[in-house]
């Protein structure tokens, strides 16, 4: 007889190797065929709703690691919620309007100016849908579960119809107005931009000090005194209409190099150093408020420059006398408005100087810096020119510098409901907590929102104009446009003239001849996506507003979190979300931003092709996602190693349940041995902790808790000694069935707990679990935490035992290193312990040798009686010797009793008994 054939070794067809890149697509195909999303929704219908509202990625290009991080985090939450008592539909969405798509078509050779706006928009729409299809497949390949057949898309007619209603409601409340004021303007995009579309990059700029000669000193300053201004934008000098000073600052007239100059006293030393004034005398001190209405002469043109008082003036840099061009700066505009100045803006849409800048017309604004500076020098007004590098606003799409430029734009007034917005921020739960102060400060400090864009591809601003130029926005016109957009889409705005778009028979006192025109600007894309609470949460019957959670990258505090809050509070008086969770950016392994030019980009598709989506998902679970996260081949390799351990744990559990039927063999908790009960207590602690971590979005804590449970509490302890019983004893031995009962509970619980994270692997494991009736683990609920009888006492007792066991394992390792023993089963352990530890060991009914995985164990006396040569550790003094006897051929235990059975001379009595009882007949 081959004794090895009598062992009950693990048997399972669950593969050791994950081979995820090949296996996952098949799993995803199976989910498609069974329509897993629909089945999950049907199963949870009627439960309380949990809505995670998807922030729409832009429909352009392949997904990157930031997309993967975002969508996987959302999937963790939605999957968990649907397994923990909630109905959690997940509707993915896409942002589809705006410049990047126009640019993509231009790059493909589409000639925009050779077609109508409607024709061009049709091409944009087709391109957007192509991109969405591509991204859907990529998101699905990550294992993300959602209503992919019915996503929300900002270009869809029903979405645009609701967006028009949002605009109409805001207009009705007086929050929408048209005005000429400076806004961020992108010459490269030829369009206004919102603050959310600005990013900062370093730029080299000229820095000039310029003298403005006093023409009318109002009895305060002599004529000819030079007011010194400082600017880093010489191209705005032709737009200068004034000089701002702070009313409370002290200003000084300085005599230097034969001239008189006015600067703020606090900046005198710095200015004198810059301008090389070695011997200078202060001849006069004046309070800023006394300088109001003094008139200086523009250095280039024969026009006045008015001295005004402005609280925005600081002594951080410059001269304390601020060059003021109302057409090119927000503070300039506001102070100019107060003093009745014009809004002069001698720069066109393309950033080219106009005829309003005589001598420089036709020059691109940046190219105009040099000739303007040269002209200032020629007329003797230039006091100093130097260059410096500073952080400067750029268009986040074209990456080119932007300017402040006054144009007629549509705005949403923030001032009119700022207090409501701030209250809504305070009412929201923010994770991380600093998100609240970040958005609160943004809302508190932000100016009015410029919502108009001078582009073709977007949702038109639904405003009509009467013959007298009056803007028309009424309940009637809004309802009509919304209705038309729902039926035909917004392209109809560009296909029909104003009269056809207005309600039938519409009249207006400003149009005596019945003629009307329509607005040609489109809405800011942030207004598009920011209307999703109305166009998705309200539009769809299976969702609700406010959503329970918005989850996006930390850049969305100035983007989607902000625009959604603004439109929702404007329309409903409340935030569109109950909670906001933000994540950081995906960086390379060194913590650098990913860049194609640097060559450090980690591409999700490549990771999935090499390692599999579940490795990517496990990486997401492993990181502190609320901060910036790092990813590299080396980091993913470490994650793959953790995955291998988890998979091996699943395989071991499955392999040892091959002959286990939970309906027949499950042993009740009260009938288990203490060590088995202890493992169920530890399992329930894991269930409790993991579920709490899911509730608080602490996925890294789940990753570490499961990894520790699998490697330390299961593999290094319970499974380690359990092999001796599982493999050696007869199939129905009570101890074996007890251990199998624990393994079964552990397998079920681990599979469910990990299902939101390792979505493919958990479903694969589920197929092999004996007695699992549901066709997918996704159609089950999370395991419930149970407060087991005597759990605290068991935990206390067996934790003390584990501490002692750790000492023994250390002693065995040292003896192995000293070549006293080979494997631990060749050892005899002699223990010297105190009375408390002795009582602990005597209270344990299980075989201590088995628990320590040694062949012999002796309690020799107290720790004080141990010989000096004994290894003295924290909980015991330990002697490790070679065990006496022969090695059993079947179980590898060393025993003096091997050879006592004549029929089975190479077996120990236990193995001989098992073989005789259960295998002799065979």
Buried (B, 14 or more C-beta within 10 A) or exposed (E): EEBEEBBBEBEBEBEEEBEBBEBBBEBBEBBEEBEBBEBBBEBBEEBEBBBBBBBBBBBBEEBBBBBBBBBBBBBBBBBBBBBBEBBBBBBBBBBBBBBBBBBBBEEEEBEBEEEEBBBBBBBBBEBBBEBBEBBBEBBBBBBBBBBBEEBBBBBBBBBBBBBBBBBBBBBBEEBBBBBBBBBBBBBBBBBBBBBBBBEEEEBEBBBBBBBBBBBBBEEBBEEEBBBBBBBBBBBBBBBBBBBBBBBEBBBBBBBBEEBBBBBBBBBBEBBBEBBEBEEBEEEBEBBBEBBBEBBBBBBBBEEBBBBBBBEBBBBEEBBBBBBBBBBBBBBBBBBBEEBEBEBBBBBBBEBBBBEBBEEBBEBBBBBBBBBBBEBBBEEEBBBBBEEEEEEBBBBBBBEBBBBBBBBEBBBBBBEBBBEBBBBBBEEBBBBBEEBBEBBBEBBBEBBBBBBBBBBBBBBBBBBBBBBEEEBBBBEEBBBBBBEBBBEBBBBBBBBBEBBEBBEEEBEBEBBEEEEBBBBBBBBBBBBBBBBBBBBBBBBBEEBBBBBBBBBBBBBBBBBBBBBBBBBBBBBBEBBBBBBBBBBBBBBBBEEEEBEEEEEBBBBBBEBBEEBBBBBBBBBBBBBEBBEBBBBBEEBBEEBBEBBBBBBBBBBBBBBBBBBBEBEEBBBEBEEBBBBBBBBBBBBBBBBBBBBEBBEEBBBBBBBBBBBEBBBEBBBEBBBBBBBBBBBBBBEEBEBBBBBBBBBBBBBBBBBBBBBBBBBBBBBBBBBBBBEBEEBBBBBBEBBEBBEBEBBEEBBEBBEBBBBBBBBBBBBBEBBBEEEBBEBBBBBBBBBBBBEEBBEBBEEBEBBBBBBBBBBBBEBBBBBEEBEEEBBBBEBBBBBBBBBEBBBBBBBBBBBEBBBEBEEBEBBBBBBBBBBBEBEEEE
